[in-house]
Amino acid sequence: MYFKFQKNDAFQDGINIIWKCIERHDIMADINYRVRMLELRGLNRFRPVNESNYKFEERTKSELLVLLRYMNDLQFVIVRDRISMEKKINKNGEV
């Protein structure tokens, strides 16, 4: 019975890691979008509406910092959880 719970626990950990990886890709897409907006603004191919250029750039940069910190933290959580899951699998045999 204990082994069955450990097997289920490792399986649930794997599912959680997959969802975190999906979230990481979503964050990377947001970062890419904001970097592209800054690039287009720098090339004068994009003009922000209802906002000065300076405010737009500062807001976008602060959003990028928040997203980058979150993605960095999420990456460490993914690695930590994967190591934890692999330890559970190796401790209890193949799942």
One Martini backbone bead per residue (centre of mass of N, CA, C, O) as a GRO file, in nm:
protein
   95
    1MET     BB    1   0.058   0.063  -0.021
    2TYR     BB    2   0.296   0.260   0.004
    3PHE     BB    3   0.398   0.230  -0.287
    4LYS     BB    4   0.144   0.343  -0.420
    5PHE     BB    5   0.171   0.630  -0.300
    6GLN     BB    6   0.452   0.690  -0.415
    7LYS     BB    7   0.375   0.658  -0.709
    8ASN     BB    8   0.156   0.879  -0.708
    9ASP     BB    9   0.342   1.110  -0.613
   10ALA     BB   10   0.537   1.104  -0.855
   11PHE     BB   11   0.319   1.153  -1.067
   12GLN     BB   12   0.225   1.431  -0.956
   13ASP     BB   13   0.499   1.568  -0.984
   14GLY     BB   14   0.512   1.542  -1.292
   15ILE     BB   15   0.264   1.713  -1.352
   16ASN     BB   16   0.364   1.973  -1.213
   17ILE     BB   17   0.610   2.012  -1.393
   18ILE     BB   18   0.464   2.043  -1.658
   19TRP     BB   19   0.302   2.299  -1.577
   20LYS     BB   20   0.556   2.471  -1.521
   21CYS     BB   21   0.666   2.455  -1.811
   22ILE     BB   22   0.428   2.592  -1.943
   23GLU     BB   23   0.455   2.855  -1.783
   24ARG     BB   24   0.740   2.921  -1.883
   25HIS     BB   25   0.659   2.958  -2.182
   26ASP     BB   26   0.466   3.193  -2.133
   27ILE     BB   27   0.679   3.383  -2.017
   28MET     BB   28   0.864   3.383  -2.264
   29ALA     BB   29   0.653   3.513  -2.449
   30ASP     BB   30   0.626   3.777  -2.291
   31ILE     BB   31   0.920   3.860  -2.314
   32ASN     BB   32   0.937   3.864  -2.621
   33TYR     BB   33   0.722   4.079  -2.665
   34ARG     BB   34   0.859   4.312  -2.502
   35VAL     BB   35   1.124   4.315  -2.658
   36ARG     BB   36   0.997   4.374  -2.933
   37MET     BB   37   0.871   4.645  -2.854
   38LEU     BB   38   1.140   4.784  -2.789
   39GLU     BB   39   1.263   4.747  -3.066
   40LEU     BB   40   1.047   4.899  -3.228
   41ARG     BB   41   1.083   5.162  -3.073
   42GLY     BB   42   1.389   5.199  -3.145
   43LEU     BB   43   1.303   5.198  -3.472
   44ASN     BB   44   1.031   5.365  -3.511
   45ARG     BB   45   0.771   5.137  -3.553
   46PHE     BB   46   0.657   5.236  -3.266
   47ARG     BB   47   0.363   5.383  -3.104
   48PRO     BB   48   0.239   5.482  -2.829
   49VAL     BB   49  -0.071   5.493  -2.674
   50ASN     BB   50  -0.138   5.710  -2.423
   51GLU     BB   51   0.191   5.742  -2.418
   52SER     BB   52   0.493   5.792  -2.349
   53ASN     BB   53   0.795   5.678  -2.429
   54TYR     BB   54   0.914   5.669  -2.146
   55LYS     BB   55   0.682   5.521  -2.002
   56PHE     BB   56   0.685   5.273  -2.179
   57GLU     BB   57   0.976   5.183  -2.125
   58GLU     BB   58   0.960   5.166  -1.815
   59ARG     BB   59   0.724   4.968  -1.796
   60THR     BB   60   0.849   4.741  -1.967
   61LYS     BB   61   1.104   4.700  -1.795
   62SER     BB   62   0.958   4.627  -1.530
   63GLU     BB   63   0.809   4.382  -1.645
   64LEU     BB   64   1.062   4.227  -1.724
   65LEU     BB   65   1.183   4.195  -1.444
   66VAL     BB   66   0.952   4.034  -1.324
   67LEU     BB   67   0.955   3.800  -1.530
   68LEU     BB   68   1.252   3.714  -1.491
   69ARG     BB   69   1.235   3.644  -1.193
   70TYR     BB   70   1.008   3.437  -1.217
   71MET     BB   71   1.152   3.247  -1.416
   72ASN     BB   72   1.392   3.187  -1.239
   73ASP     BB   73   1.235   3.064  -1.003
   74LEU     BB   74   1.088   2.847  -1.170
   75GLN     BB   75   1.339   2.696  -1.264
   76PHE     BB   76   1.432   2.608  -0.981
   77VAL     BB   77   1.174   2.451  -0.912
   78ILE     BB   78   1.191   2.245  -1.138
   79VAL     BB   79   1.463   2.124  -1.060
   80ARG     BB   80   1.394   2.047  -0.769
   81ASP     BB   81   1.147   1.863  -0.839
   82ARG     BB   82   1.299   1.666  -1.020
   83ILE     BB   83   1.497   1.564  -0.813
   84SER     BB   84   1.283   1.466  -0.613
   85MET     BB   85   1.147   1.265  -0.803
   86GLU     BB   86   1.400   1.092  -0.865
   87LYS     BB   87   1.444   1.003  -0.573
   88LYS     BB   88   1.177   0.855  -0.539
   89ILE     BB   89   1.220   0.653  -0.765
   90ASN     BB   90   1.499   0.537  -0.669
   91LYS     BB   91   1.401   0.449  -0.382
   92ASN     BB   92   1.135   0.270  -0.506
   93GLY     BB   93   1.185   0.242  -0.783
   94GLU     BB   94   1.012   0.185  -1.040
   95VAL     BB   95   0.721   0.366  -1.192
   0.00000   0.00000   0.00000
